[in-house]
Amino acid sequence: MLTQPTPASIPADLVPDSRIATYDVVIVGGGIVGLTLACGLRGSGLKVAVLESSPRGSAARRSQAYAFSLTSARIFRGLGLWDQVRPQVEPFHHIRLSDCDWPDVVTFEPADAGEEEDLGYVAEHMVLMEALQGAVEAAPDVHWIGPAIAQNVTYKEDWAYIAVKPGNDTVEVPSQVRAKLVIGADGSRSPLRTGADITTSGWKYWQSCIVTVVRPEKHHNNTAFERFQTSGPFAILPLRNTCRVVWTAPHEEAEAMMKLEDQEFLQELSQRFGDQLGSLELVSDRRLFPVQLMQSKRYVAPRLALVGEAAHNCHPVGGQGLNLGIRDGAALAEVLVAACQRGDDLGAVETLRPYDRQRRWGNLLILGFTDILDRVFSNQWLPVMAVRRLGLFAMQRVAPIKQIAIRVMTGKWGRVPQLVPPEANSET
Ligand SMILES: Cc1cc2nc3c(=O)[nH]c(=O)nc-3n(C[C@H](O)[C@H](O)[C@H](O)COP(=O)(O)OP(=O)(O)OC[C@H]3O[C@@H](n4cnc5c(N)ncnc54)[C@H](O)[C@@H]3O)c2cc1C
């Protein structure tokens, strides 16, 4: 039960300060992106809270898996989490890019990206969340407030005040929290973004995305496939002895596929999957996701910064979305740790501007790249088909073109945030 109930409707400045839990940074949203940022702030001298509406266990239990880039792996290494995560993720050593049944397939090997072994990983939501949640739990300077819902935020000159509602009847959480800086890591609908009147631009795609898991007859040989079909991109990601399929198709086609009986669906799927891995067995439900492109006009405002899907959404082609969010979290952590060392006001727009500049433009580049990829490869106009096939031909044979493409796909482009490992932090 709540010991000191404070109705959310009471203006924050009427609540006595002693009843307000006070932090330097409050992160609203304890998903992978919010927790990456929280981990990056451990040992920095900042007092941090993570406010999450779902119970810890159910936030971790989502049956989702992601293409996890080399750069995300590097960030997790910087956070001291990679040794725990690496044995539980599936590496891919080869990528095959193809245009329908066109024979010119582009193949990428680790050497193309300057790597010895891996080109990326497939990581389950639960694996990433357990590592991040464990690290946050063990950090004395990061408090978990939850399950608790951030209801509204009042921005004053020196503080942001958050009205908090418990996520269930049994949990005891502060009714008001204040911080020098509030982070919106609260997903694509982001109540924090809309509450701060930050506008967005973008569009909903004509496509939806079906996600399912199949067990192929032959081993996937740790290969990730991106097959561009006339209806949209079709990705196959290796995961233990199964493959995760991310199938993008126009809404009507996707909805029709969702309604098919398992055997009929498998038949349709097999046609698109191709026969390179033998026959397929369906081993999970199918799930349908809407697909949109969204970019916030600003990532920062006085006493507010946005990260992850609160700031941007992109087309699932190339599996970039979460990786961009992880990079946001690491970049913002770097900016805040430096600001703390200088004694700057964490919530001042001037303090946050380097994060906004770096990540808004970097993310826009990838949003544009995924959009162009989807449009060019879904286009059946002959001149466009000819140009893209020429592009694939060149990519396979001209090393610099291939290297640019693989750097974008693996996240090895632009400035990578330098996170200080927590061991080094605690020594200072
Ligand atoms: C079909 C599909 C396939 C994808 N595949 C890939 C892939 O292969 N690789 C990849 O990198 N990305 C992929 N993505 C993108 C990826 O799923 C997202 O980018 C990522 O999950 C976003 O993480 P997030 O932490 O920003 O948001 P979320 O995971 O949505 O987390 C937001 C958190 O905020 C909490 N919250 C919300 N409001 C409040 C509130 N008021 N108070 C308290 N808490 C609140 C929520 O409970 C939630 O835990 C894919 C997306 C789709 C749709």
The ligand as a Gaussian input file, in Angstrom:
#p B3LYP/6-31G(d) Opt

LIG

0 1
 C        8.761000      -6.952000     -36.588000
 C        9.915000      -6.220000     -36.004000
 C       11.176000      -6.779000     -36.086000
 C       12.271000      -6.101000     -35.543000
 N       13.501000      -6.671000     -35.652000
 C       14.568000      -5.993000     -35.192000
 C       15.882000      -6.542000     -35.339000
 O       16.106000      -7.620000     -35.871000
 N       16.940000      -5.800000     -34.858000
 C       16.750000      -4.574000     -34.284000
 O       17.737000      -3.915000     -33.923000
 N       15.503000      -4.048000     -34.092000
 C       14.416000      -4.714000     -34.540000
 N       13.183000      -4.189000     -34.376000
 C       13.020000      -2.922000     -33.643000
 C       13.005000      -3.131000     -32.122000
 O       12.023000      -4.075000     -31.770000
 C       12.740000      -1.823000     -31.386000
 O       13.578000      -0.812000     -31.914000
 C       13.033000      -1.920000     -29.893000
 O       12.298000      -2.960000     -29.300000
 C       12.673000      -0.607000     -29.186000
 O       13.161000      -0.644000     -27.870000
 P       12.853000       0.556000     -26.850000
 O       13.545000       0.180000     -25.570000
 O       13.140000       1.865000     -27.486000
 O       11.264000       0.521000     -26.662000
 P       10.353000      -0.586000     -25.939000
 O       10.930000      -1.932000     -26.046000
 O        8.974000      -0.344000     -26.465000
 O       10.420000      -0.163000     -24.389000
 C        9.674000       0.908000     -23.856000
 C        9.419000       0.622000     -22.385000
 O        8.795000       1.762000     -21.798000
 C        7.781000       1.330000     -20.903000
 N        6.827000       2.446000     -20.765000
 C        6.074000       3.018000     -21.743000
 N        5.343000       4.036000     -21.232000
 C        5.651000       4.119000     -19.911000
 C        5.223000       4.961000     -18.841000
 N        4.324000       5.949000     -19.024000
 N        5.717000       4.747000     -17.589000
 C        6.621000       3.765000     -17.364000
 N        7.076000       2.933000     -18.349000
 C        6.600000       3.112000     -19.598000
 C        7.200000       0.082000     -21.571000
 O        6.570000      -0.762000     -20.628000
 C        8.458000      -0.560000     -22.179000
 O        9.065000      -1.478000     -21.293000
 C       12.090000      -4.839000     -34.911000
 C       10.808000      -4.295000     -34.804000
 C        9.737000      -4.966000     -35.363000
 C        8.350000      -4.345000     -35.279000

